[in-house]
Amino acid sequence: MKTGLTIAIGADHAGFDYKQAILGMFGTDITFKDFGTYSTESADYPDFAHLVASAVEKGEADYGFLLCGSANGVAMTANKHQGIRAALCWKPDVAIPARTHNNANVLCIPARHVSLEDAKAIIEVFLTEEFEGGRHARRVDKISC
């Protein structure tokens, strides 16, 4: 797994508990920029998704992690940003091609549909796999409008 990275992280109320657990998962190996939310009170997922996506897009973070109930909303929001390739991953096997084939730079996890153990395993895969380039690079280059 890569270390020395800066990760922008954000969650709505449904992803708050997982976000807090993830923040404590890496010790000093990873630096996090926490864009909220900071409680389980109802919050609007686009507010956090835009902040995380902007940080990745501007190069202020190497990757982004977004958590909400289904992860659909945060993925849709993050993918509005031209430099973002947000992938909704619900198991480690889905995170592999997200990184190796799609060069995903934002990981979206559905906190209401995966266990915390699975979320951690998904993150480990996301931070271990490398983009393969080659024919996949040609395809990734066609994503932006």
C-alpha positions as a printed Julia matrix, in Angstrom:
145×3 Matrix{Float64}:
   0.0    0.0     0.0
   1.18   3.5    -0.83
   2.2    5.76    2.03
   3.04   9.44    2.21
  -0.18  10.35    0.42
  -2.6   13.16    1.09
  -6.24  12.05    0.96
  -9.18  14.44    0.82
 -12.06  12.83    2.71
 -15.69  13.75    3.14
 -18.96  12.2     4.18
 -22.54  13.06    4.87
 -24.32  11.97    8.05
 -24.71   8.38    6.78
 -20.97   8.03    6.21
 -19.77   9.96    9.26
 -18.98   6.96   11.49
 -17.02   5.23    8.73
 -15.16   8.44    7.96
 -14.1    8.71   11.58
 -12.91   5.08   11.59
 -10.95   5.61    8.35
  -9.26   8.72    9.75
  -7.78   6.55   12.52
  -6.81   3.68   10.24
  -3.39   4.75    8.95
  -1.54   6.52   11.75
   0.98   8.92   10.22
   1.37   7.0     6.92
  -1.4    9.05    5.28
  -2.29  12.72    5.72
  -6.0   13.47    5.59
  -7.76  16.69    4.67
 -11.13  16.27    6.37
 -13.87  18.22    4.6
 -16.64  17.12    6.96
 -19.3   16.45    7.98
 -18.37  16.49   11.63
 -21.44  14.83   13.16
 -24.32  12.48   12.4
 -26.74  15.39   11.96
 -28.41  15.48    8.55
 -26.1   17.02    5.93
 -26.14  17.53    2.17
 -23.7   15.18    0.42
 -22.92  17.54   -2.52
 -21.34  20.04   -0.13
 -18.64  17.53    0.85
 -18.32  15.87   -2.53
 -17.53  19.17   -4.26
 -14.89  20.07   -1.66
 -13.17  16.68   -1.94
 -13.32  16.67   -5.74
 -11.92  20.21   -5.91
  -9.01  19.3    -3.65
  -8.08  16.34   -5.87
  -8.64  18.33   -9.06
  -6.36  21.15   -7.84
  -3.62  18.72   -6.76
  -4.07  19.5    -3.07
  -4.72  15.77   -2.46
  -3.52  12.64   -4.24
  -6.89  10.91   -3.93
 -10.32  11.5    -2.47
 -12.56   9.29   -0.34
 -16.28   9.98   -0.19
 -18.81   8.16    1.97
 -22.57   8.39    2.05
 -25.48   5.97    2.36
 -25.47   4.58   -1.17
 -22.43   6.47   -2.56
 -24.45   7.23   -5.68
 -24.95  10.89   -4.84
 -21.32  11.59   -3.95
 -20.11   9.76   -7.08
 -22.48  11.7    -9.32
 -21.45  14.99   -7.72
 -17.71  14.34   -7.82
 -17.88  13.21  -11.45
 -19.22  16.64  -12.45
 -15.62  17.85  -12.01
 -13.6   17.47  -15.23
 -10.46  16.11  -13.56
 -12.26  13.55  -11.44
 -12.85   9.86  -12.04
 -14.95   8.85   -9.04
 -15.67   5.14   -8.65
 -18.44   3.65   -6.52
 -16.93   0.52   -4.97
 -18.87  -1.91   -2.78
 -16.3   -4.69   -2.56
 -12.54  -4.99   -3.06
 -12.91  -6.76   -6.42
 -14.67  -3.68   -7.81
 -11.86  -1.38   -6.6
  -9.24  -3.29   -8.61
 -10.41  -2.27  -12.11
 -11.43   1.14  -10.78
  -7.72   1.79  -10.26
  -6.05  -0.48  -12.84
  -8.36   0.2   -15.79
 -10.14   3.47  -14.98
  -7.43   5.31  -13.03
 -10.02   6.37  -10.45
  -8.85   9.2    -8.24
 -11.87   9.39   -5.94
 -13.21   6.36   -4.09
 -16.92   6.38   -3.17
 -18.06   3.89   -0.54
 -21.73   3.11    0.27
 -21.65   3.1     4.07
 -25.16   1.67    4.45
 -24.36  -1.3     2.2
 -20.88  -2.48    3.21
 -19.39  -3.46    6.54
 -16.62  -1.34    8.02
 -14.25  -4.3     7.47
 -15.16  -4.35    3.77
 -14.77  -0.57    3.53
 -11.25  -0.87    4.94
 -10.42  -3.7     2.51
 -11.72  -1.62   -0.4
  -9.49   1.27    0.66
  -6.45  -1.01    0.95
  -7.01  -2.26   -2.6
  -7.6    1.27   -3.9
  -4.31   2.44   -2.38
  -2.35  -0.61   -3.59
  -3.39  -1.04   -7.22
  -1.69   0.97   -9.97
  -3.12   2.24  -13.23
  -2.01  -0.07  -16.05
  -2.01   2.58  -18.77
  -1.73   1.21  -22.32
  -5.1    0.59  -23.94
  -6.76   1.76  -20.72
  -5.09   5.17  -20.98
  -6.65   5.69  -24.38
 -10.07   5.0   -22.88
  -9.54   7.13  -19.8
  -8.48  10.02  -22.05
 -11.93   9.86  -23.67
 -13.87  10.31  -20.41
 -13.75  14.1   -20.03
 -16.13  16.25  -22.07
